[in-house]
Amino acid sequence: MPDVIIPGPAGRLEGRYSPSEDETAPIALILHAHPLGGGSMDNPIVEMLYDNFRKRDYATLRFNFRGVGRSQGSYDQGLGELSDAATVLDWVQGYNSGARFCFVAGHSFGAWIGMQLLMRRPEIAGFISIAPPTNMYDFTFLAPCPASGIIINGGADKIVPPDDVERVMSKIRVQKGIEITREIIPDANHLFTEHQEVLEKRIDTYLDDRLPIVEKERSERQMTGKR
């Protein structure tokens, strides 16, 4: 689980990287919550997501957005942070050129950045969005959403009410064959403070069911020459 320093658009970016011994292993990129709200790559939800994909033998990377921890630069309203995420994905792909596909997972602000990233990168085959801030940011860029994924939020989230998430996500169009799974964990708050074990189990169950499908779909695309 080595520490890494990645050259970023606004200076160095601090990360933690767990490589895989499998040269074709998929990539998992984990994105943290809002930089000005205490979000960092060492938050419990980020660490849980990182450990989940690492144990699945993915080439797994989490990092601090600009201005957080030892990452240089300063908060840039999401524009710079999206650039950070794209740069970090480029970096990890450089070490994993044979990766079969990529998954992106994020919490809150990181979920918003992750879903923007998947719109720009066809190699991203799936996503996990935890407590996406639909009442703070525009999600209409998902038009249509190109990858299947899961959106999880807490039933007692006072920062991003579940009704607002449902209202926004119910309007999102998806490409043919794409499915967005919705999960609400009753009584959980925005940080899932007393519900992290439940959150982890929901994610485990989803990935156990979904990843074999992704593997099959990617294999079929390679056989037919599609990207």
C-alpha positions in Angstrom: 0.0 0.0 0.0 2.7 2.5 -1.0 2.4 6.2 -0.8 2.7 7.9 -4.2 3.2 11.4 -5.5 1.6 12.1 -8.8 2.4 15.2 -11.0 -0.9 17.1 -11.2 -2.3 20.1 -13.0 -1.7 22.4 -10.0 1.3 20.6 -8.5 1.9 17.3 -6.9 -1.0 15.1 -5.8 -0.6 12.7 -2.8 -2.0 9.3 -3.1 -2.1 5.7 -1.9 -1.7 3.0 -4.5 -2.2 -0.8 -4.2 -1.0 -2.5 -7.5 -2.1 -5.9 -8.7 0.1 -8.7 -9.8 -2.3 -9.4 -12.6 -1.3 -7.3 -15.6 -4.9 -7.3 -16.8 -6.5 -6.5 -13.5 -9.1 -3.7 -13.6 -8.5 -0.3 -12.1 -10.4 1.3 -9.2 -10.2 5.0 -8.5 -11.6 6.3 -5.2 -12.6 9.9 -4.7 -13.1 11.7 -1.4 -15.7 14.1 -0.1 -15.5 17.9 -0.2 -12.0 19.4 0.4 -13.4 22.3 2.4 -15.6 20.1 4.5 -12.9 17.8 5.9 -12.8 15.4 3.0 -9.6 13.5 2.4 -8.4 10.1 1.2 -8.1 9.0 4.8 -11.8 9.4 5.5 -13.4 6.1 6.7 -15.7 5.6 3.7 -12.8 6.2 1.2 -10.7 3.7 3.1 -13.5 1.2 3.1 -13.9 1.5 -0.7 -10.2 1.3 -1.2 -9.9 -1.9 0.9 -12.9 -3.5 -0.9 -11.3 -3.1 -4.3 -7.8 -3.9 -3.1 -9.1 -7.2 -1.7 -10.6 -8.0 -5.1 -7.1 -7.6 -6.5 -7.8 -4.4 -8.4 -5.1 -1.9 -9.1 -6.6 0.5 -6.6 -5.8 4.2 -6.0 -7.1 6.8 -3.7 -5.7 10.4 -3.6 -6.1 13.8 -2.1 -7.6 16.5 -4.3 -5.5 19.7 -4.7 -5.1 21.6 -1.4 -5.8 18.5 0.8 -3.0 16.9 2.8 0.2 17.0 0.9 -1.4 17.7 -2.4 -0.5 21.1 -3.8 -2.8 23.8 -5.1 -6.1 25.1 -3.7 -9.8 24.2 -4.0 -11.1 25.0 -7.5 -14.9 24.7 -7.4 -14.8 21.2 -8.9 -13.2 22.1 -12.2 -9.7 21.6 -11.0 -10.7 18.6 -9.0 -12.1 16.9 -12.1 -8.8 17.6 -13.8 -7.0 16.1 -10.8 -9.1 12.9 -11.1 -8.5 12.6 -14.9 -4.7 13.1 -14.4 -4.6 10.5 -11.7 -6.5 8.1 -13.8 -4.0 8.7 -16.6 -1.2 8.0 -14.2 -2.6 4.7 -12.9 -3.4 3.6 -16.5 0.2 4.2 -17.4 1.2 1.5 -15.0 -1.7 -0.8 -15.9 -2.0 -0.5 -19.7 -3.5 -4.0 -19.9 -6.3 -3.2 -17.4 -9.6 -4.8 -18.6 -11.7 -1.8 -17.4 -12.0 0.8 -14.7 -14.4 1.4 -11.8 -14.8 4.8 -10.1 -16.2 5.2 -6.6 -16.8 8.4 -4.6 -18.4 9.8 -1.6 -20.4 13.1 -1.7 -18.4 15.7 -3.6 -16.2 12.8 -4.9 -19.4 11.1 -6.2 -20.1 14.2 -8.3 -16.6 14.3 -9.7 -16.6 10.6 -10.4 -19.8 10.7 -12.4 -18.5 13.6 -14.4 -15.3 11.6 -15.1 -17.2 8.5 -16.3 -19.0 10.7 -18.9 -15.5 11.5 -20.4 -13.8 8.2 -20.1 -15.3 5.2 -21.9 -13.0 2.8 -20.1 -15.0 3.4 -16.9 -17.4 0.4 -16.8 -19.1 1.1 -13.5 -19.5 3.4 -10.6 -20.3 3.6 -6.9 -21.8 7.0 -5.8 -22.3 7.4 -2.1 -24.5 10.3 -1.0 -24.2 12.3 -4.3 -24.9 16.0 -3.5 -27.8 16.4 -5.9 -29.0 19.5 -4.1 -25.7 21.3 -4.4 -24.5 20.5 -7.9 -26.0 20.0 -11.4 -26.2 16.4 -12.5 -27.9 17.0 -15.8 -24.6 16.2 -17.6 -25.7 12.5 -17.2 -27.4 12.7 -20.6 -27.5 9.7 -20.9 -25.5 7.9 -18.3 -23.1 5.6 -20.2 -22.3 3.0 -17.4 -24.2 1.0 -14.8 -23.7 1.7 -11.2 -25.1 2.1 -7.7 -26.2 5.2 -5.8 -26.4 4.8 -2.1 -27.6 7.4 0.4 -28.8 7.5 4.0 -32.4 7.8 5.0 -31.6 10.3 7.6 -29.1 12.4 5.6 -29.8 16.0 6.4 -27.2 17.4 4.1 -28.5 15.6 1.0 -32.1 14.5 1.7 -32.9 11.2 0.0 -36.0 12.6 -1.6 -33.8 15.1 -3.5 -31.5 12.3 -4.7 -34.5 10.4 -5.9 -36.0 13.4 -7.6 -32.9 14.1 -9.5 -31.9 10.5 -10.4 -35.4 9.6 -11.5 -34.9 12.1 -14.4 -31.6 10.7 -15.5 -31.7 8.9 -18.8 -29.4 5.9 -19.5 -28.0 4.3 -22.5 -29.5 1.0 -23.7 -28.6 -1.8 -21.4 -27.5 0.5 -18.6 -29.0 0.2 -15.1 -28.6 2.5 -12.1 -29.3 0.7 -8.8 -30.7 2.8 -6.0 -30.2 1.9 -2.3 -31.3 3.8 0.8 -29.9 2.8 4.2 -32.5 3.7 6.8 -31.5 6.0 9.6 -28.0 6.6 8.1 -26.6 10.1 8.0 -24.4 11.7 5.3 -21.2 10.2 6.8 -22.9 6.8 7.6 -21.4 7.3 11.1 -23.1 4.3 12.7 -24.0 2.4 9.5 -20.6 1.8 7.8 -20.8 -1.9 8.2 -24.2 -1.9 6.6 -22.9 0.3 3.8 -20.0 -2.0 3.2 -22.2 -5.1 3.0 -24.5 -3.3 0.5 -21.5 -2.5 -1.7 -20.1 -6.0 -1.3 -23.4 -7.5 -2.4 -23.6 -5.1 -5.4 -20.1 -5.8 -6.6 -20.4 -9.5 -6.2 -23.5 -9.5 -8.4 -22.3 -6.8 -10.9 -18.6 -7.5 -11.6 -19.1 -10.8 -13.3 -21.6 -9.1 -15.7 -19.0 -6.3 -16.4 -16.3 -8.9 -17.1 -18.6 -10.7 -19.5 -19.7 -7.5 -21.3 -16.1 -6.3 -21.7 -15.0 -9.7 -23.0 -17.8 -9.7 -25.6 -16.9 -6.1 -26.7 -13.2 -7.1 -27.2 -14.3 -10.1 -29.3 -16.5 -7.9 -31.5 -13.9 -5.2 -31.7 -16.1 -2.6 -29.9 -14.8 -0.2 -27.3 
